[in-house]
Amino acid sequence: MSVYLITGSSGAGKTAVAEELQRRGYTAYNTDTMPEVTSLYDMATGEAISLQNWPPAPLDTSRYHWNWDLQALRKLFDSGDPVFIAAITSNTKENLHLFDSVFVINPTMETIMHRLITRTNNNIGKHPDELAGILESHAKSAAMWQSLGATLVDGDQSLGKVVDTILCHIKSGPPG
């Protein structure tokens, strides 16, 4: 079984990459849209936050963490070969050992800003303070991910080229 992580800043294109992999017949999950796998936790109480009780923007990341439920995540690993997980969570770095390889979608700051401001699938990054925090984190992330052994993928390429680059790195042909 091979499991690959596709990660990057909010607005990097993780969701689009997972959807394109699915379109090509691969097993791919965007765990951000799977509340049974990824949830917002109040670190003061340890409780998961429901969508109805989501705190107002900007999110206080010192109090709230977007975390995987590791038992639920591991269940996804048995659903295909290879399996692609698209996500960025507060507990990603300490769980990198679960993945055979990590691919970081790395577009320019201008691309991140444009995607966050114009996207319609969620409001993360719409608040000016959240946007500033995401851009600040993104500016530092490439070096950090490279130091952890991740493969950077140019996120300004076309979606097809981004996915082709990832597939080339794992030397995997089409499924089936």
TORKOL-4160 file (C-alpha; in steps of 0.2 Angstrom, whole numbers, padded with zeros to 4 digits, m for minus):
176
<pt num="1" X="0000" Y="0000" Z="0000"/>
<pt num="2" X="0007" Y="0017" Z="m0005"/>
<pt num="3" X="0000" Y="0033" Z="0003"/>
<pt num="4" X="0005" Y="0050" Z="m0002"/>
<pt num="5" X="0001" Y="0067" Z="0005"/>
<pt num="6" X="m0003" Y="0082" Z="m0005"/>
<pt num="7" X="m0002" Y="0098" Z="0005"/>
<pt num="8" X="0002" Y="0117" Z="0004"/>
<pt num="9" X="m0005" Y="0133" Z="0011"/>
<pt num="10" X="m0024" Y="0137" Z="0010"/>
<pt num="11" X="m0027" Y="0141" Z="m0008"/>
<pt num="12" X="m0013" Y="0131" Z="m0015"/>
<pt num="13" X="m0024" Y="0120" Z="m0025"/>
<pt num="14" X="m0025" Y="0104" Z="m0014"/>
<pt num="15" X="m0044" Y="0102" Z="m0017"/>
<pt num="16" X="m0042" Y="0104" Z="m0036"/>
<pt num="17" X="m0027" Y="0091" Z="m0037"/>
<pt num="18" X="m0037" Y="0078" Z="m0027"/>
<pt num="19" X="m0052" Y="0081" Z="m0038"/>
<pt num="20" X="m0041" Y="0079" Z="m0054"/>
<pt num="21" X="m0033" Y="0063" Z="m0047"/>
<pt num="22" X="m0051" Y="0056" Z="m0044"/>
<pt num="23" X="m0056" Y="0061" Z="m0062"/>
<pt num="24" X="m0041" Y="0051" Z="m0068"/>
<pt num="25" X="m0047" Y="0036" Z="m0058"/>
<pt num="26" X="m0035" Y="0037" Z="m0043"/>
<pt num="27" X="m0041" Y="0035" Z="m0025"/>
<pt num="28" X="m0039" Y="0053" Z="m0018"/>
<pt num="29" X="m0047" Y="0062" Z="m0003"/>
<pt num="30" X="m0048" Y="0080" Z="0002"/>
<pt num="31" X="m0050" Y="0077" Z="0021"/>
<pt num="32" X="m0054" Y="0095" Z="0024"/>
<pt num="33" X="m0072" Y="0091" Z="0018"/>
<pt num="34" X="m0073" Y="0075" Z="0028"/>
<pt num="35" X="m0078" Y="0080" Z="0046"/>
<pt num="36" X="m0076" Y="0062" Z="0051"/>
<pt num="37" X="m0058" Y="0063" Z="0047"/>
<pt num="38" X="m0053" Y="0082" Z="0050"/>
<pt num="39" X="m0061" Y="0093" Z="0063"/>
<pt num="40" X="m0058" Y="0110" Z="0072"/>
<pt num="41" X="m0054" Y="0107" Z="0090"/>
<pt num="42" X="m0054" Y="0119" Z="0104"/>
<pt num="43" X="m0038" Y="0116" Z="0113"/>
<pt num="44" X="m0044" Y="0123" Z="0129"/>
<pt num="45" X="m0058" Y="0110" Z="0130"/>
<pt num="46" X="m0051" Y="0096" Z="0119"/>
<pt num="47" X="m0069" Y="0096" Z="0111"/>
<pt num="48" X="m0072" Y="0096" Z="0092"/>
<pt num="49" X="m0081" Y="0112" Z="0086"/>
<pt num="50" X="m0097" Y="0109" Z="0075"/>
<pt num="51" X="m0100" Y="0119" Z="0060"/>
<pt num="52" X="m0114" Y="0128" Z="0069"/>
<pt num="53" X="m0102" Y="0134" Z="0083"/>
<pt num="54" X="m0088" Y="0138" Z="0071"/>
<pt num="55" X="m0078" Y="0153" Z="0079"/>
<pt num="56" X="m0079" Y="0170" Z="0070"/>
<pt num="57" X="m0064" Y="0175" Z="0058"/>
<pt num="58" X="m0050" Y="0178" Z="0061"/>
<pt num="59" X="m0048" Y="0161" Z="0068"/>
<pt num="60" X="m0037" Y="0161" Z="0084"/>
<pt num="61" X="m0024" Y="0147" Z="0079"/>
<pt num="62" X="m0017" Y="0147" Z="0096"/>
<pt num="63" X="m0033" Y="0141" Z="0103"/>
<pt num="64" X="m0041" Y="0131" Z="0089"/>
<pt num="65" X="m0032" Y="0117" Z="0079"/>
<pt num="66" X="m0038" Y="0109" Z="0063"/>
<pt num="67" X="m0033" Y="0091" Z="0066"/>
<pt num="68" X="m0034" Y="0074" Z="0059"/>
<pt num="69" X="m0043" Y="0060" Z="0068"/>
<pt num="70" X="m0029" Y="0047" Z="0066"/>
<pt num="71" X="m0040" Y="0032" Z="0067"/>
<pt num="72" X="m0051" Y="0039" Z="0054"/>
<pt num="73" X="m0037" Y="0044" Z="0043"/>
<pt num="74" X="m0029" Y="0027" Z="0043"/>
<pt num="75" X="m0045" Y="0019" Z="0038"/>
<pt num="76" X="m0043" Y="0029" Z="0021"/>
<pt num="77" X="m0026" Y="0021" Z="0018"/>
<pt num="78" X="m0034" Y="0004" Z="0015"/>
<pt num="79" X="m0046" Y="0010" Z="0002"/>
<pt num="80" X="m0035" Y="0009" Z="m0013"/>
<pt num="81" X="m0017" Y="0008" Z="m0020"/>
<pt num="82" X="m0010" Y="0021" Z="m0021"/>
<pt num="83" X="m0020" Y="0033" Z="m0010"/>
<pt num="84" X="m0018" Y="0052" Z="m0010"/>
<pt num="85" X="m0023" Y="0063" Z="0005"/>
<pt num="86" X="m0025" Y="0081" Z="0001"/>
<pt num="87" X="m0024" Y="0092" Z="0017"/>
<pt num="88" X="m0015" Y="0104" Z="0028"/>
<pt num="89" X="m0019" Y="0101" Z="0047"/>
<pt num="90" X="m0012" Y="0107" Z="0063"/>
<pt num="91" X="m0005" Y="0089" Z="0066"/>
<pt num="92" X="0002" Y="0086" Z="0049"/>
<pt num="93" X="0020" Y="0088" Z="0053"/>
<pt num="94" X="0020" Y="0075" Z="0067"/>
<pt num="95" X="0011" Y="0063" Z="0056"/>
<pt num="96" X="0022" Y="0064" Z="0041"/>
<pt num="97" X="0029" Y="0046" Z="0045"/>
<pt num="98" X="0012" Y="0039" Z="0039"/>
<pt num="99" X="0015" Y="0044" Z="0021"/>
<pt num="100" X="0027" Y="0037" Z="0008"/>
<pt num="101" X="0030" Y="0054" Z="0000"/>
<pt num="102" X="0024" Y="0072" Z="0003"/>
<pt num="103" X="0020" Y="0084" Z="m0011"/>
<pt num="104" X="0019" Y="0102" Z="m0007"/>
<pt num="105" X="0009" Y="0112" Z="m0020"/>
<pt num="106" X="0019" Y="0129" Z="m0020"/>
<pt num="107" X="0011" Y="0143" Z="m0030"/>
<pt num="108" X="0017" Y="0161" Z="m0029"/>
<pt num="109" X="0010" Y="0173" Z="m0016"/>
<pt num="110" X="0000" Y="0182" Z="m0029"/>
<pt num="111" X="m0008" Y="0166" Z="m0034"/>
<pt num="112" X="m0012" Y="0161" Z="m0016"/>
<pt num="113" X="m0020" Y="0178" Z="m0013"/>
<pt num="114" X="m0030" Y="0178" Z="m0029"/>
<pt num="115" X="m0037" Y="0160" Z="m0026"/>
<pt num="116" X="m0041" Y="0164" Z="m0008"/>
<pt num="117" X="m0050" Y="0180" Z="m0012"/>
<pt num="118" X="m0060" Y="0173" Z="m0027"/>
<pt num="119" X="m0064" Y="0155" Z="m0021"/>
<pt num="120" X="m0082" Y="0151" Z="m0017"/>
<pt num="121" X="m0080" Y="0134" Z="m0008"/>
<pt num="122" X="m0076" Y="0141" Z="0009"/>
<pt num="123" X="m0072" Y="0157" Z="0018"/>
<pt num="124" X="m0055" Y="0153" Z="0025"/>
<pt num="125" X="m0043" Y="0167" Z="0021"/>
<pt num="126" X="m0057" Y="0180" Z="0017"/>
<pt num="127" X="m0054" Y="0190" Z="0033"/>
<pt num="128" X="m0039" Y="0202" Z="0030"/>
<pt num="129" X="m0031" Y="0196" Z="0046"/>
<pt num="130" X="m0032" Y="0177" Z="0041"/>
<pt num="131" X="m0026" Y="0182" Z="0023"/>
<pt num="132" X="m0011" Y="0190" Z="0030"/>
<pt num="133" X="m0007" Y="0175" Z="0042"/>
<pt num="134" X="m0009" Y="0163" Z="0027"/>
<pt num="135" X="0003" Y="0173" Z="0016"/>
<pt num="136" X="0015" Y="0175" Z="0030"/>
<pt num="137" X="0015" Y="0157" Z="0033"/>
<pt num="138" X="0016" Y="0153" Z="0015"/>
<pt num="139" X="0032" Y="0164" Z="0013"/>
<pt num="140" X="0041" Y="0153" Z="0026"/>
<pt num="141" X="0034" Y="0136" Z="0021"/>
<pt num="142" X="0044" Y="0130" Z="0006"/>
<pt num="143" X="0061" Y="0130" Z="0016"/>
<pt num="144" X="0052" Y="0121" Z="0030"/>
<pt num="145" X="0044" Y="0108" Z="0019"/>
<pt num="146" X="0060" Y="0105" Z="0010"/>
<pt num="147" X="0069" Y="0102" Z="0026"/>
<pt num="148" X="0057" Y="0089" Z="0030"/>
<pt num="149" X="0060" Y="0080" Z="0014"/>
<pt num="150" X="0045" Y="0085" Z="0004"/>
<pt num="151" X="0044" Y="0087" Z="m0014"/>
<pt num="152" X="0039" Y="0105" Z="m0020"/>
<pt num="153" X="0028" Y="0106" Z="m0035"/>
<pt num="154" X="0025" Y="0122" Z="m0044"/>
<pt num="155" X="0007" Y="0127" Z="m0041"/>
<pt num="156" X="0007" Y="0140" Z="m0054"/>
<pt num="157" X="0007" Y="0127" Z="m0068"/>
<pt num="158" X="m0009" Y="0121" Z="m0075"/>
<pt num="159" X="m0019" Y="0108" Z="m0065"/>
<pt num="160" X="m0014" Y="0094" Z="m0077"/>
<pt num="161" X="0004" Y="0098" Z="m0076"/>
<pt num="162" X="0004" Y="0098" Z="m0057"/>
<pt num="163" X="m0005" Y="0081" Z="m0056"/>
<pt num="164" X="0007" Y="0074" Z="m0070"/>
<pt num="165" X="0022" Y="0080" Z="m0060"/>
<pt num="166" X="0016" Y="0071" Z="m0044"/>
<pt num="167" X="0012" Y="0055" Z="m0054"/>
<pt num="168" X="0029" Y="0056" Z="m0062"/>
<pt num="169" X="0038" Y="0057" Z="m0045"/>
<pt num="170" X="0029" Y="0042" Z="m0039"/>
<pt num="171" X="0032" Y="0033" Z="m0055"/>
<pt num="172" X="0014" Y="0027" Z="m0056"/>
<pt num="173" X="0005" Y="0023" Z="m0071"/>
<pt num="174" X="m0014" Y="0024" Z="m0073"/>
<pt num="175" X="m0023" Y="0014" Z="m0060"/>
<pt num="176" X="m0030" Y="m0003" Z="m0065"/>
